[in-house]
Amino acid sequence: MAEPADVDPKLLEILVCPLTKQPLRYDRAKQELISDTARLAYPIRDGIPIMLVEEARKLDEDSPVGR
């Protein structure tokens, strides 16, 4: 199985949650961008962040928040 690709750090600096406009946290293992404020995880498919609220996964209430 191939290693997950890293997201360009410069891209991470400019991407924000489309719902809250807050910064996102990168989860390399799950290939998701996490909005702790909105409790949403935006998927990364083929190296492309899918920044649509309707495509985001809702985080469980007991999921750890923060870095």
Secondary structure, DSSP 8 states (H G I E B T S, - for coil): --------HHHHHH-B-TTT--B-EEETTTTEEEETTTTEEEEEETTEE---GGG-EE--TTS----
